[in-house]
Amino acid sequence: MSDSPVDIHVPGFGQSLGEALLIEWVAGVGDRIERGDVVAVVETDKASVDVVAERGGRVTAHSAAVGTIVKSGEVLYQLAAD
């Protein structure tokens, strides 16, 4: 990973669900995360879903506020190597 932050996107939710409500940020800006850590929790019309990190690094920015709808493929947060 380069020194520049990388955009991490909202995952697909399956079953043709293309959006979800962001209900919690588990990892805050500045937090160090490892692959597999829960970063955020979203709620679809069917269930609450943990969004897990696909790679490790330091969270440099959130791209959505709690209480907003996020869509699959949109930038959810930024991650930088530390």
PDB file of N, CA, C and O in Angstrom, chain B, residues numbered from 101:
ATOM      1  N   MET B 101       0.854  -1.174   0.000  1.00  0.00           N
ATOM      2  CA  MET B 101       0.000   0.000   0.000  1.00  0.00           C
ATOM      3  C   MET B 101       0.900   1.236   0.000  1.00  0.00           C
ATOM      4  O   MET B 101       1.922   1.271   0.684  1.00  0.00           O
ATOM      5  N   SER B 102       0.517   2.221  -0.754  1.00  0.00           N
ATOM      6  CA  SER B 102       1.309   3.452  -0.820  1.00  0.00           C
ATOM      7  C   SER B 102       1.034   4.324   0.404  1.00  0.00           C
ATOM      8  O   SER B 102       0.216   3.982   1.258  1.00  0.00           O
ATOM      9  N   ASP B 103       1.740   5.467   0.471  1.00  0.00           N
ATOM     10  CA  ASP B 103       1.547   6.380   1.584  1.00  0.00           C
ATOM     11  C   ASP B 103       0.220   7.127   1.497  1.00  0.00           C
ATOM     12  O   ASP B 103      -0.278   7.625   2.507  1.00  0.00           O
ATOM     13  N   SER B 104      -0.350   7.208   0.310  1.00  0.00           N
ATOM     14  CA  SER B 104      -1.628   7.913   0.129  1.00  0.00           C
ATOM     15  C   SER B 104      -2.776   7.051   0.643  1.00  0.00           C
ATOM     16  O   SER B 104      -2.768   5.832   0.472  1.00  0.00           O
ATOM     17  N   PRO B 105      -3.770   7.692   1.278  1.00  0.00           N
ATOM     18  CA  PRO B 105      -4.930   6.930   1.732  1.00  0.00           C
ATOM     19  C   PRO B 105      -5.628   6.250   0.558  1.00  0.00           C
ATOM     20  O   PRO B 105      -5.652   6.773  -0.556  1.00  0.00           O
ATOM     21  N   VAL B 106      -6.189   5.086   0.827  1.00  0.00           N
ATOM     22  CA  VAL B 106      -6.919   4.299  -0.160  1.00  0.00           C
ATOM     23  C   VAL B 106      -8.399   4.360   0.175  1.00  0.00           C
ATOM     24  O   VAL B 106      -8.784   4.232   1.338  1.00  0.00           O
ATOM     25  N   ASP B 107      -9.232   4.555  -0.844  1.00  0.00           N
ATOM     26  CA  ASP B 107     -10.676   4.538  -0.640  1.00  0.00           C
ATOM     27  C   ASP B 107     -11.143   3.104  -0.439  1.00  0.00           C
ATOM     28  O   ASP B 107     -10.811   2.218  -1.227  1.00  0.00           O
ATOM     29  N   ILE B 108     -11.913   2.880   0.615  1.00  0.00           N
ATOM     30  CA  ILE B 108     -12.516   1.574   0.874  1.00  0.00           C
ATOM     31  C   ILE B 108     -14.020   1.730   0.636  1.00  0.00           C
ATOM     32  O   ILE B 108     -14.654   2.638   1.173  1.00  0.00           O
ATOM     33  N   HIS B 109     -14.570   0.845  -0.163  1.00  0.00           N
ATOM     34  CA  HIS B 109     -15.951   0.984  -0.618  1.00  0.00           C
ATOM     35  C   HIS B 109     -16.937   0.159   0.197  1.00  0.00           C
ATOM     36  O   HIS B 109     -16.572  -0.818   0.852  1.00  0.00           O
ATOM     37  N   VAL B 110     -18.189   0.578   0.139  1.00  0.00           N
ATOM     38  CA  VAL B 110     -19.284  -0.157   0.772  1.00  0.00           C
ATOM     39  C   VAL B 110     -19.403  -1.501   0.053  1.00  0.00           C
ATOM     40  O   VAL B 110     -19.486  -1.537  -1.175  1.00  0.00           O
ATOM     41  N   PRO B 111     -19.413  -2.596   0.796  1.00  0.00           N
ATOM     42  CA  PRO B 111     -19.527  -3.905   0.151  1.00  0.00           C
ATOM     43  C   PRO B 111     -20.938  -4.150  -0.390  1.00  0.00           C
ATOM     44  O   PRO B 111     -21.881  -3.435  -0.054  1.00  0.00           O
ATOM     45  N   GLY B 112     -21.056  -5.157  -1.219  1.00  0.00           N
ATOM     46  CA  GLY B 112     -22.381  -5.598  -1.646  1.00  0.00           C
ATOM     47  C   GLY B 112     -23.047  -6.329  -0.494  1.00  0.00           C
ATOM     48  O   GLY B 112     -22.369  -6.968   0.311  1.00  0.00           O
ATOM     49  N   PHE B 113     -24.341  -6.244  -0.409  1.00  0.00           N
ATOM     50  CA  PHE B 113     -25.055  -6.859   0.711  1.00  0.00           C
ATOM     51  C   PHE B 113     -25.773  -8.143   0.316  1.00  0.00           C
ATOM     52  O   PHE B 113     -26.427  -8.766   1.152  1.00  0.00           O
ATOM     53  N   GLY B 114     -25.661  -8.544  -0.944  1.00  0.00           N
ATOM     54  CA  GLY B 114     -26.280  -9.786  -1.393  1.00  0.00           C
ATOM     55  C   GLY B 114     -27.781  -9.654  -1.549  1.00  0.00           C
ATOM     56  O   GLY B 114     -28.382  -8.651  -1.165  1.00  0.00           O
ATOM     57  N   GLN B 115     -28.369 -10.688  -2.121  1.00  0.00           N
ATOM     58  CA  GLN B 115     -29.821 -10.739  -2.289  1.00  0.00           C
ATOM     59  C   GLN B 115     -30.370  -9.475  -2.944  1.00  0.00           C
ATOM     60  O   GLN B 115     -31.471  -9.027  -2.620  1.00  0.00           O
ATOM     61  N   SER B 116     -29.601  -8.906  -3.860  1.00  0.00           N
ATOM     62  CA  SER B 116     -29.967  -7.693  -4.603  1.00  0.00           C
ATOM     63  C   SER B 116     -30.292  -6.496  -3.705  1.00  0.00           C
ATOM     64  O   SER B 116     -31.075  -5.623  -4.079  1.00  0.00           O
ATOM     65  N   LEU B 117     -29.680  -6.468  -2.518  1.00  0.00           N
ATOM     66  CA  LEU B 117     -29.806  -5.307  -1.632  1.00  0.00           C
ATOM     67  C   LEU B 117     -28.663  -4.356  -1.963  1.00  0.00           C
ATOM     68  O   LEU B 117     -27.496  -4.701  -1.777  1.00  0.00           O
ATOM     69  N   GLY B 118     -28.983  -3.177  -2.444  1.00  0.00           N
ATOM     70  CA  GLY B 118     -27.951  -2.263  -2.886  1.00  0.00           C
ATOM     71  C   GLY B 118     -27.641  -1.148  -1.927  1.00  0.00           C
ATOM     72  O   GLY B 118     -26.734  -0.355  -2.181  1.00  0.00           O
ATOM     73  N   GLU B 119     -28.377  -1.059  -0.813  1.00  0.00           N
ATOM     74  CA  GLU B 119     -28.119   0.017   0.135  1.00  0.00           C
ATOM     75  C   GLU B 119     -28.439  -0.421   1.548  1.00  0.00           C
ATOM     76  O   GLU B 119     -29.137  -1.410   1.771  1.00  0.00           O
ATOM     77  N   ALA B 120     -27.910   0.341   2.502  1.00  0.00           N
ATOM     78  CA  ALA B 120     -28.121   0.042   3.915  1.00  0.00           C
ATOM     79  C   ALA B 120     -27.976   1.333   4.714  1.00  0.00           C
ATOM     80  O   ALA B 120     -27.405   2.313   4.235  1.00  0.00           O
ATOM     81  N   LEU B 121     -28.491   1.320   5.916  1.00  0.00           N
ATOM     82  CA  LEU B 121     -28.392   2.448   6.842  1.00  0.00           C
ATOM     83  C   LEU B 121     -27.156   2.260   7.710  1.00  0.00           C
ATOM     84  O   LEU B 121     -27.004   1.225   8.359  1.00  0.00           O
ATOM     85  N   LEU B 122     -26.269   3.257   7.727  1.00  0.00           N
ATOM     86  CA  LEU B 122     -25.085   3.212   8.588  1.00  0.00           C
ATOM     87  C   LEU B 122     -25.541   3.507  10.012  1.00  0.00           C
ATOM     88  O   LEU B 122     -26.013   4.606  10.302  1.00  0.00           O
ATOM     89  N   ILE B 123     -25.398   2.519  10.903  1.00  0.00           N
ATOM     90  CA  ILE B 123     -25.897   2.722  12.271  1.00  0.00           C
ATOM     91  C   ILE B 123     -24.784   2.909  13.303  1.00  0.00           C
ATOM     92  O   ILE B 123     -25.041   3.387  14.408  1.00  0.00           O
ATOM     93  N   GLU B 124     -23.541   2.533  12.948  1.00  0.00           N
ATOM     94  CA  GLU B 124     -22.452   2.721  13.926  1.00  0.00           C
ATOM     95  C   GLU B 124     -21.095   2.650  13.241  1.00  0.00           C
ATOM     96  O   GLU B 124     -20.868   1.807  12.372  1.00  0.00           O
ATOM     97  N   TRP B 125     -20.197   3.543  13.642  1.00  0.00           N
ATOM     98  CA  TRP B 125     -18.779   3.429  13.308  1.00  0.00           C
ATOM     99  C   TRP B 125     -18.112   2.738  14.479  1.00  0.00           C
ATOM    100  O   TRP B 125     -18.144   3.267  15.590  1.00  0.00           O
ATOM    101  N   VAL B 126     -17.514   1.584  14.278  1.00  0.00           N
ATOM    102  CA  VAL B 126     -16.788   0.883  15.335  1.00  0.00           C
ATOM    103  C   VAL B 126     -15.345   1.383  15.373  1.00  0.00           C
ATOM    104  O   VAL B 126     -14.769   1.552  16.448  1.00  0.00           O
ATOM    105  N   ALA B 127     -14.768   1.617  14.200  1.00  0.00           N
ATOM    106  CA  ALA B 127     -13.406   2.144  14.094  1.00  0.00           C
ATOM    107  C   ALA B 127     -13.483   3.641  13.815  1.00  0.00           C
ATOM    108  O   ALA B 127     -14.075   4.070  12.825  1.00  0.00           O
ATOM    109  N   GLY B 128     -12.884   4.417  14.690  1.00  0.00           N
ATOM    110  CA  GLY B 128     -12.883   5.861  14.527  1.00  0.00           C
ATOM    111  C   GLY B 128     -11.730   6.335  13.671  1.00  0.00           C
ATOM    112  O   GLY B 128     -10.787   5.587  13.411  1.00  0.00           O
ATOM    113  N   VAL B 129     -11.805   7.577  13.235  1.00  0.00           N
ATOM    114  CA  VAL B 129     -10.702   8.189  12.487  1.00  0.00           C
ATOM    115  C   VAL B 129      -9.474   8.194  13.396  1.00  0.00           C
ATOM    116  O   VAL B 129      -9.541   8.617  14.550  1.00  0.00           O
ATOM    117  N   GLY B 130      -8.363   7.721  12.860  1.00  0.00           N
ATOM    118  CA  GLY B 130      -7.128   7.616  13.623  1.00  0.00           C
ATOM    119  C   GLY B 130      -6.885   6.227  14.201  1.00  0.00           C
ATOM    120  O   GLY B 130      -5.772   5.916  14.626  1.00  0.00           O
ATOM    121  N   ASP B 131      -7.919   5.394  14.217  1.00  0.00           N
ATOM    122  CA  ASP B 131      -7.769   4.040  14.758  1.00  0.00           C
ATOM    123  C   ASP B 131      -6.978   3.151  13.809  1.00  0.00           C
ATOM    124  O   ASP B 131      -7.098   3.261  12.588  1.00  0.00           O
ATOM    125  N   ARG B 132      -6.178   2.280  14.380  1.00  0.00           N
ATOM    126  CA  ARG B 132      -5.451   1.258  13.624  1.00  0.00           C
ATOM    127  C   ARG B 132      -6.332   0.024  13.558  1.00  0.00           C
ATOM    128  O   ARG B 132      -6.835  -0.436  14.583  1.00  0.00           O
ATOM    129  N   ILE B 133      -6.524  -0.517  12.358  1.00  0.00           N
ATOM    130  CA  ILE B 133      -7.336  -1.715  12.195  1.00  0.00           C
ATOM    131  C   ILE B 133      -6.533  -2.795  11.489  1.00  0.00           C
ATOM    132  O   ILE B 133      -5.585  -2.514  10.756  1.00  0.00           O
ATOM    133  N   GLU B 134      -6.928  -4.015  11.723  1.00  0.00           N
ATOM    134  CA  GLU B 134      -6.325  -5.175  11.071  1.00  0.00           C
ATOM    135  C   GLU B 134      -7.371  -5.822  10.172  1.00  0.00           C
ATOM    136  O   GLU B 134      -8.573  -5.635  10.359  1.00  0.00           O
ATOM    137  N   ARG B 135      -6.899  -6.577   9.207  1.00  0.00           N
ATOM    138  CA  ARG B 135      -7.820  -7.304   8.341  1.00  0.00           C
ATOM    139  C   ARG B 135      -8.748  -8.162   9.207  1.00  0.00           C
ATOM    140  O   ARG B 135      -8.294  -8.876  10.101  1.00  0.00           O
ATOM    141  N   GLY B 136     -10.052  -8.081   8.930  1.00  0.00           N
ATOM    142  CA  GLY B 136     -11.030  -8.850   9.677  1.00  0.00           C
ATOM    143  C   GLY B 136     -11.682  -8.094  10.829  1.00  0.00           C
ATOM    144  O   GLY B 136     -12.686  -8.551  11.375  1.00  0.00           O
ATOM    145  N   ASP B 137     -11.121  -6.933  11.208  1.00  0.00           N
ATOM    146  CA  ASP B 137     -11.735  -6.130  12.271  1.00  0.00           C
ATOM    147  C   ASP B 137     -13.057  -5.536  11.778  1.00  0.00           C
ATOM    148  O   ASP B 137     -13.201  -5.214  10.599  1.00  0.00           O
ATOM    149  N   VAL B 138     -14.005  -5.399  12.682  1.00  0.00           N
ATOM    150  CA  VAL B 138     -15.260  -4.724  12.352  1.00  0.00           C
ATOM    151  C   VAL B 138     -14.998  -3.226  12.316  1.00  0.00           C
ATOM    152  O   VAL B 138     -14.472  -2.654  13.271  1.00  0.00           O
ATOM    153  N   VAL B 139     -15.370  -2.594  11.205  1.00  0.00           N
ATOM    154  CA  VAL B 139     -15.146  -1.168  11.021  1.00  0.00           C
ATOM    155  C   VAL B 139     -16.434  -0.385  11.253  1.00  0.00           C
ATOM    156  O   VAL B 139     -16.414   0.696  11.842  1.00  0.00           O
ATOM    157  N   ALA B 140     -17.551  -0.937  10.787  1.00  0.00           N
ATOM    158  CA  ALA B 140     -18.837  -0.253  10.890  1.00  0.00           C
ATOM    159  C   ALA B 140     -19.948  -1.292  10.952  1.00  0.00           C
ATOM    160  O   ALA B 140     -19.750  -2.464  10.633  1.00  0.00           O
ATOM    161  N   VAL B 141     -21.117  -0.830  11.369  1.00  0.00           N
ATOM    162  CA  VAL B 141     -22.308  -1.679  11.374  1.00  0.00           C
ATOM    163  C   VAL B 141     -23.365  -0.972  10.540  1.00  0.00           C
ATOM    164  O   VAL B 141     -23.641   0.213  10.730  1.00  0.00           O
ATOM    165  N   VAL B 142     -23.952  -1.721   9.613  1.00  0.00           N
ATOM    166  CA  VAL B 142     -25.022  -1.196   8.774  1.00  0.00           C
ATOM    167  C   VAL B 142     -26.256  -2.057   8.954  1.00  0.00           C
ATOM    168  O   VAL B 142     -26.171  -3.201   9.401  1.00  0.00           O
ATOM    169  N   GLU B 143     -27.395  -1.501   8.604  1.00  0.00           N
ATOM    170  CA  GLU B 143     -28.652  -2.227   8.745  1.00  0.00           C
ATOM    171  C   GLU B 143     -29.376  -2.226   7.402  1.00  0.00           C
ATOM    172  O   GLU B 143     -29.694  -1.169   6.857  1.00  0.00           O
ATOM    173  N   THR B 144     -29.630  -3.414   6.882  1.00  0.00           N
ATOM    174  CA  THR B 144     -30.438  -3.547   5.675  1.00  0.00           C
ATOM    175  C   THR B 144     -31.880  -3.743   6.127  1.00  0.00           C
ATOM    176  O   THR B 144     -32.163  -3.735   7.325  1.00  0.00           O
ATOM    177  N   ASP B 145     -32.781  -3.918   5.185  1.00  0.00           N
ATOM    178  CA  ASP B 145     -34.166  -4.162   5.594  1.00  0.00           C
ATOM    179  C   ASP B 145     -34.336  -5.562   6.173  1.00  0.00           C
ATOM    180  O   ASP B 145     -35.410  -5.902   6.669  1.00  0.00           O
ATOM    181  N   LYS B 146     -33.285  -6.374   6.114  1.00  0.00           N
ATOM    182  CA  LYS B 146     -33.363  -7.743   6.617  1.00  0.00           C
ATOM    183  C   LYS B 146     -32.586  -7.981   7.913  1.00  0.00           C
ATOM    184  O   LYS B 146     -33.004  -8.792   8.740  1.00  0.00           O
ATOM    185  N   ALA B 147     -31.451  -7.280   8.102  1.00  0.00           N
ATOM    186  CA  ALA B 147     -30.603  -7.570   9.272  1.00  0.00           C
ATOM    187  C   ALA B 147     -29.534  -6.503   9.455  1.00  0.00           C
ATOM    188  O   ALA B 147     -29.280  -5.695   8.562  1.00  0.00           O
ATOM    189  N   SER B 148     -28.910  -6.515  10.634  1.00  0.00           N
ATOM    190  CA  SER B 148     -27.720  -5.707  10.871  1.00  0.00           C
ATOM    191  C   SER B 148     -26.515  -6.498  10.377  1.00  0.00           C
ATOM    192  O   SER B 148     -26.437  -7.713  10.560  1.00  0.00           O
ATOM    193  N   VAL B 149     -25.579  -5.792   9.749  1.00  0.00           N
ATOM    194  CA  VAL B 149     -24.428  -6.444   9.132  1.00  0.00           C
ATOM    195  C   VAL B 149     -23.155  -5.719   9.560  1.00  0.00           C
ATOM    196  O   VAL B 149     -23.082  -4.492   9.491  1.00  0.00           O
ATOM    197  N   ASP B 150     -22.151  -6.481  10.003  1.00  0.00           N
ATOM    198  CA  ASP B 150     -20.841  -5.909  10.310  1.00  0.00           C
ATOM    199  C   ASP B 150     -20.081  -5.711   9.006  1.00  0.00           C
ATOM    200  O   ASP B 150     -20.044  -6.605   8.161  1.00  0.00           O
ATOM    201  N   VAL B 151     -19.477  -4.540   8.844  1.00  0.00           N
ATOM    202  CA  VAL B 151     -18.575  -4.294   7.719  1.00  0.00           C
ATOM    203  C   VAL B 151     -17.171  -4.527   8.253  1.00  0.00           C
ATOM    204  O   VAL B 151     -16.727  -3.823   9.161  1.00  0.00           O
ATOM    205  N   VAL B 152     -16.472  -5.503   7.701  1.00  0.00           N
ATOM    206  CA  VAL B 152     -15.138  -5.856   8.195  1.00  0.00           C
ATOM    207  C   VAL B 152     -14.059  -5.347   7.251  1.00  0.00           C
ATOM    208  O   VAL B 152     -14.272  -5.213   6.046  1.00  0.00           O
ATOM    209  N   ALA B 153     -12.903  -5.069   7.827  1.00  0.00           N
ATOM    210  CA  ALA B 153     -11.767  -4.555   7.054  1.00  0.00           C
ATOM    211  C   ALA B 153     -11.203  -5.652   6.161  1.00  0.00           C
ATOM    212  O   ALA B 153     -11.014  -6.789   6.593  1.00  0.00           O
ATOM    213  N   GLU B 154     -10.941  -5.295   4.919  1.00  0.00           N
ATOM    214  CA  GLU B 154     -10.313  -6.226   3.984  1.00  0.00           C
ATOM    215  C   GLU B 154      -8.799  -6.134   4.051  1.00  0.00           C
ATOM    216  O   GLU B 154      -8.097  -6.991   3.513  1.00  0.00           O
ATOM    217  N   ARG B 155      -8.289  -5.093   4.712  1.00  0.00           N
ATOM    218  CA  ARG B 155      -6.848  -4.904   4.883  1.00  0.00           C
ATOM    219  C   ARG B 155      -6.603  -4.081   6.134  1.00  0.00           C
ATOM    220  O   ARG B 155      -7.514  -3.431   6.647  1.00  0.00           O
ATOM    221  N   GLY B 156      -5.389  -4.109   6.617  1.00  0.00           N
ATOM    222  CA  GLY B 156      -5.029  -3.337   7.795  1.00  0.00           C
ATOM    223  C   GLY B 156      -4.504  -1.960   7.432  1.00  0.00           C
ATOM    224  O   GLY B 156      -4.104  -1.709   6.295  1.00  0.00           O
ATOM    225  N   GLY B 157      -4.513  -1.080   8.409  1.00  0.00           N
ATOM    226  CA  GLY B 157      -4.010   0.273   8.235  1.00  0.00           C
ATOM    227  C   GLY B 157      -4.624   1.195   9.272  1.00  0.00           C
ATOM    228  O   GLY B 157      -5.181   0.749  10.275  1.00  0.00           O
ATOM    229  N   ARG B 158      -4.510   2.496   9.011  1.00  0.00           N
ATOM    230  CA  ARG B 158      -5.078   3.493   9.919  1.00  0.00           C
ATOM    231  C   ARG B 158      -6.209   4.212   9.205  1.00  0.00           C
ATOM    232  O   ARG B 158      -6.040   4.688   8.082  1.00  0.00           O
ATOM    233  N   VAL B 159      -7.365   4.290   9.859  1.00  0.00           N
ATOM    234  CA  VAL B 159      -8.522   4.982   9.285  1.00  0.00           C
ATOM    235  C   VAL B 159      -8.215   6.481   9.269  1.00  0.00           C
ATOM    236  O   VAL B 159      -7.930   7.073  10.310  1.00  0.00           O
ATOM    237  N   THR B 160      -8.274   7.086   8.087  1.00  0.00           N
ATOM    238  CA  THR B 160      -7.954   8.510   7.971  1.00  0.00           C
ATOM    239  C   THR B 160      -9.192   9.380   7.772  1.00  0.00           C
ATOM    240  O   THR B 160      -9.143  10.587   8.008  1.00  0.00           O
ATOM    241  N   ALA B 161     -10.299   8.780   7.341  1.00  0.00           N
ATOM    242  CA  ALA B 161     -11.522   9.569   7.130  1.00  0.00           C
ATOM    243  C   ALA B 161     -12.724   8.645   7.012  1.00  0.00           C
ATOM    244  O   ALA B 161     -12.622   7.528   6.504  1.00  0.00           O
ATOM    245  N   HIS B 162     -13.859   9.127   7.489  1.00  0.00           N
ATOM    246  CA  HIS B 162     -15.149   8.482   7.246  1.00  0.00           C
ATOM    247  C   HIS B 162     -15.819   9.259   6.121  1.00  0.00           C
ATOM    248  O   HIS B 162     -15.742  10.487   6.087  1.00  0.00           O
ATOM    249  N   SER B 163     -16.467   8.568   5.214  1.00  0.00           N
ATOM    250  CA  SER B 163     -17.132   9.244   4.093  1.00  0.00           C
ATOM    251  C   SER B 163     -18.642   9.321   4.256  1.00  0.00           C
ATOM    252  O   SER B 163     -19.335   9.853   3.389  1.00  0.00           O
ATOM    253  N   ALA B 164     -19.153   8.797   5.355  1.00  0.00           N
ATOM    254  CA  ALA B 164     -20.595   8.843   5.608  1.00  0.00           C
ATOM    255  C   ALA B 164     -20.821   9.031   7.103  1.00  0.00           C
ATOM    256  O   ALA B 164     -20.028   8.576   7.927  1.00  0.00           O
ATOM    257  N   ALA B 165     -21.897   9.699   7.431  1.00  0.00           N
ATOM    258  CA  ALA B 165     -22.253   9.917   8.837  1.00  0.00           C
ATOM    259  C   ALA B 165     -23.242   8.852   9.290  1.00  0.00           C
ATOM    260  O   ALA B 165     -24.029   8.334   8.497  1.00  0.00           O
ATOM    261  N   VAL B 166     -23.187   8.535  10.578  1.00  0.00           N
ATOM    262  CA  VAL B 166     -24.169   7.625  11.158  1.00  0.00           C
ATOM    263  C   VAL B 166     -25.561   8.187  10.865  1.00  0.00           C
ATOM    264  O   VAL B 166     -25.801   9.388  10.985  1.00  0.00           O
ATOM    265  N   GLY B 167     -26.465   7.294  10.479  1.00  0.00           N
ATOM    266  CA  GLY B 167     -27.834   7.707  10.182  1.00  0.00           C
ATOM    267  C   GLY B 167     -28.083   7.967   8.708  1.00  0.00           C
ATOM    268  O   GLY B 167     -29.203   8.296   8.317  1.00  0.00           O
ATOM    269  N   THR B 168     -27.041   7.821   7.877  1.00  0.00           N
ATOM    270  CA  THR B 168     -27.219   8.034   6.442  1.00  0.00           C
ATOM    271  C   THR B 168     -27.279   6.691   5.715  1.00  0.00           C
ATOM    272  O   THR B 168     -26.803   5.670   6.211  1.00  0.00           O
ATOM    273  N   ILE B 169     -27.872   6.727   4.540  1.00  0.00           N
ATOM    274  CA  ILE B 169     -27.947   5.549   3.678  1.00  0.00           C
ATOM    275  C   ILE B 169     -26.657   5.465   2.865  1.00  0.00           C
ATOM    276  O   ILE B 169     -26.232   6.443   2.250  1.00  0.00           O
ATOM    277  N   VAL B 170     -26.045   4.286   2.872  1.00  0.00           N
ATOM    278  CA  VAL B 170     -24.857   4.043   2.053  1.00  0.00           C
ATOM    279  C   VAL B 170     -25.223   3.013   0.994  1.00  0.00           C
ATOM    280  O   VAL B 170     -25.998   2.088   1.238  1.00  0.00           O
ATOM    281  N   LYS B 171     -24.645   3.198  -0.186  1.00  0.00           N
ATOM    282  CA  LYS B 171     -24.942   2.307  -1.308  1.00  0.00           C
ATOM    283  C   LYS B 171     -23.721   1.480  -1.666  1.00  0.00           C
ATOM    284  O   LYS B 171     -22.589   1.956  -1.589  1.00  0.00           O
ATOM    285  N   SER B 172     -23.962   0.250  -2.055  1.00  0.00           N
ATOM    286  CA  SER B 172     -22.867  -0.634  -2.478  1.00  0.00           C
ATOM    287  C   SER B 172     -22.011   0.069  -3.515  1.00  0.00           C
ATOM    288  O   SER B 172     -22.531   0.642  -4.472  1.00  0.00           O
ATOM    289  N   GLY B 173     -20.697   0.025  -3.328  1.00  0.00           N
ATOM    290  CA  GLY B 173     -19.763   0.618  -4.264  1.00  0.00           C
ATOM    291  C   GLY B 173     -19.329   2.033  -3.925  1.00  0.00           C
ATOM    292  O   GLY B 173     -18.312   2.500  -4.438  1.00  0.00           O
ATOM    293  N   GLU B 174     -20.082   2.732  -3.067  1.00  0.00           N
ATOM    294  CA  GLU B 174     -19.677   4.083  -2.657  1.00  0.00           C
ATOM    295  C   GLU B 174     -18.483   3.996  -1.708  1.00  0.00           C
ATOM    296  O   GLU B 174     -18.271   2.973  -1.057  1.00  0.00           O
ATOM    297  N   VAL B 175     -17.706   5.078  -1.637  1.00  0.00           N
ATOM    298  CA  VAL B 175     -16.599   5.138  -0.679  1.00  0.00           C
ATOM    299  C   VAL B 175     -17.189   5.213   0.728  1.00  0.00           C
ATOM    300  O   VAL B 175     -18.043   6.053   1.010  1.00  0.00           O
ATOM    301  N   LEU B 176     -16.721   4.321   1.607  1.00  0.00           N
ATOM    302  CA  LEU B 176     -17.201   4.305   2.991  1.00  0.00           C
ATOM    303  C   LEU B 176     -16.200   4.982   3.928  1.00  0.00           C
ATOM    304  O   LEU B 176     -16.590   5.752   4.806  1.00  0.00           O
ATOM    305  N   TYR B 177     -14.901   4.693   3.738  1.00  0.00           N
ATOM    306  CA  TYR B 177     -13.859   5.314   4.560  1.00  0.00           C
ATOM    307  C   TYR B 177     -12.546   5.260   3.812  1.00  0.00           C
ATOM    308  O   TYR B 177     -12.436   4.607   2.774  1.00  0.00           O
ATOM    309  N   GLN B 178     -11.537   5.957   4.351  1.00  0.00           N
ATOM    310  CA  GLN B 178     -10.201   5.931   3.765  1.00  0.00           C
ATOM    311  C   GLN B 178      -9.238   5.292   4.745  1.00  0.00           C
ATOM    312  O   GLN B 178      -9.370   5.435   5.960  1.00  0.00           O
ATOM    313  N   LEU B 179      -8.275   4.592   4.195  1.00  0.00           N
ATOM    314  CA  LEU B 179      -7.324   3.839   4.989  1.00  0.00           C
ATOM    315  C   LEU B 179      -5.918   4.116   4.486  1.00  0.00           C
ATOM    316  O   LEU B 179      -5.677   4.116   3.279  1.00  0.00           O
ATOM    317  N   ALA B 180      -4.986   4.353   5.408  1.00  0.00           N
ATOM    318  CA  ALA B 180      -3.585   4.592   5.056  1.00  0.00           C
ATOM    319  C   ALA B 180      -2.694   3.601   5.785  1.00  0.00           C
ATOM    320  O   ALA B 180      -3.011   3.162   6.891  1.00  0.00           O
ATOM    321  N   ALA B 181      -1.583   3.253   5.160  1.00  0.00           N
ATOM    322  CA  ALA B 181      -0.577   2.435   5.838  1.00  0.00           C
ATOM    323  C   ALA B 181       0.039   3.293   6.933  1.00  0.00           C
ATOM    324  O   ALA B 181       0.135   4.513   6.798  1.00  0.00           O
ATOM    325  N   ASP B 182       0.452   2.655   8.004  1.00  0.00           N
ATOM    326  CA  ASP B 182       1.127   3.443   9.055  1.00  0.00           C
ATOM    327  C   ASP B 182       2.434   2.830   9.442  1.00  0.00           C
ATOM    328  O   ASP B 182       3.132   3.359  10.308  1.00  0.00           O
TER     329      ASP B 182
END
